[in-house]
Amino acid sequence: MPEFMLSVHHDYSRPLVEPGVDVEPMYAAVARFNEELQATGAWVFAGGLETPGTAQVVEVADGELVVTDGPVVPTGKALGGFWVIDVPDVESAVTWAQRASVAVSGPIEVRPFQA
């Protein structure tokens, strides 16, 4: 079956959680989503990422190694986490993404892996 990445993007120019907001319901919703993915066999891998400030960009330019601290594109929004799923088709991936969007209370990008 084809594999898809469902990615979560955060706006790191603002606090990830507003002060006083209880994040436990979101964590519980994501845990339930993860359990459902695993139970159906669609789960391949998932993970959350540290903030963009922890990133390093590695490039070989003109035969020289260049390592730059920070994300590739220093913007407010950046990849915050993802799931890799194995499902029959893009429609199934979109269905899972819809459920992920509810769990994280935000948009989910769906992208197929190259065959």
C-alpha positions as CSV (number, residue, x, y, z in Angstrom):
1,M,0.0,0.0,0.0
2,P,1.2,3.6,-0.5
3,E,2.6,5.5,2.4
4,F,1.6,9.1,3.2
5,M,2.9,11.7,5.6
6,L,0.4,13.6,7.6
7,S,2.2,16.7,8.9
8,V,1.4,19.2,11.6
9,H,2.6,22.7,11.2
10,H,2.8,25.3,14.1
11,D,3.1,29.0,14.0
12,Y,6.2,29.4,16.1
13,S,5.9,33.2,16.0
14,R,3.3,32.8,18.7
15,P,3.2,30.7,21.9
16,L,2.2,27.1,21.0
17,V,-0.2,27.2,23.9
18,E,-1.8,30.3,25.2
19,P,-1.3,30.8,29.0
20,G,-4.0,29.1,31.1
21,V,-5.1,26.7,28.3
22,D,-5.4,23.1,29.4
23,V,-3.5,21.0,26.8
24,E,-4.4,17.7,28.4
25,P,-7.6,17.2,26.2
26,M,-5.5,17.7,23.1
27,Y,-2.9,15.2,24.3
28,A,-5.6,12.7,25.1
29,A,-7.2,13.2,21.6
30,V,-3.8,12.7,19.9
31,A,-3.2,9.5,22.0
32,R,-6.6,8.1,21.0
33,F,-5.8,8.9,17.4
34,N,-2.5,7.1,17.6
35,E,-4.1,4.1,19.2
36,E,-6.7,4.0,16.4
37,L,-4.0,4.2,13.7
38,Q,-2.1,1.4,15.4
39,A,-5.2,-0.8,15.8
40,T,-6.1,-0.6,12.1
41,G,-2.5,-1.4,11.0
42,A,-2.2,2.0,9.2
43,W,0.5,3.3,11.6
44,V,4.1,3.2,10.3
45,F,5.8,5.9,12.4
46,A,5.0,9.2,14.1
47,G,6.8,11.9,16.1
48,G,6.8,15.4,17.4
49,L,9.7,17.7,16.6
50,E,11.6,20.2,18.7
51,T,11.3,23.9,17.9
52,P,12.8,25.2,14.6
53,G,15.6,26.9,16.6
54,T,17.1,23.5,17.2
55,A,17.4,22.7,13.5
56,Q,20.5,22.7,11.5
57,V,20.7,22.8,7.7
58,V,23.5,20.8,6.1
59,E,24.5,21.5,2.6
60,V,27.6,20.8,0.4
61,A,28.2,23.8,-1.8
62,D,31.1,23.9,-4.2
63,G,32.5,20.8,-2.4
64,E,32.5,22.5,1.0
65,L,30.3,21.5,3.9
66,V,28.1,24.3,5.2
67,V,26.2,23.9,8.4
68,T,23.7,26.6,9.3
69,D,21.8,26.8,12.6
70,G,18.1,27.3,12.3
71,P,15.4,26.1,9.8
72,V,15.7,26.1,6.0
73,V,13.3,29.0,5.7
74,P,13.1,31.2,8.9
75,T,9.4,31.9,8.9
76,G,6.8,31.7,11.7
77,K,5.3,28.4,10.6
78,A,7.3,25.2,10.6
79,L,6.8,21.4,10.8
80,G,6.0,20.5,14.3
81,G,5.2,16.8,14.0
82,F,4.0,14.0,11.7
83,W,2.6,10.6,11.1
84,V,3.6,8.2,8.4
85,I,0.7,6.0,7.5
86,D,0.3,3.0,5.1
87,V,-3.2,3.1,3.6
88,P,-4.8,2.0,0.3
89,D,-5.2,5.4,-1.3
90,V,-5.2,9.1,-0.9
91,E,-8.9,9.1,0.1
92,S,-8.0,7.0,3.1
93,A,-5.1,9.3,3.9
94,V,-7.5,12.3,3.8
95,T,-9.9,10.5,6.1
96,W,-7.1,9.9,8.7
97,A,-5.9,13.5,8.2
98,Q,-9.4,14.8,9.0
99,R,-9.3,12.9,12.3
100,A,-5.8,14.1,13.0
101,S,-7.0,17.7,12.4
102,V,-9.7,17.3,15.0
103,A,-7.1,15.8,17.5
104,V,-4.6,18.6,17.1
105,S,-7.2,21.4,16.5
106,G,-5.3,22.5,13.4
107,P,-4.5,21.8,9.7
108,I,-2.9,18.6,8.5
109,E,-0.9,18.4,5.3
110,V,-1.2,15.1,3.4
111,R,1.6,14.1,1.1
112,P,2.4,10.8,-0.6
113,F,5.9,9.4,-0.5
114,Q,7.5,9.0,-3.9
115,A,7.1,5.5,-5.3
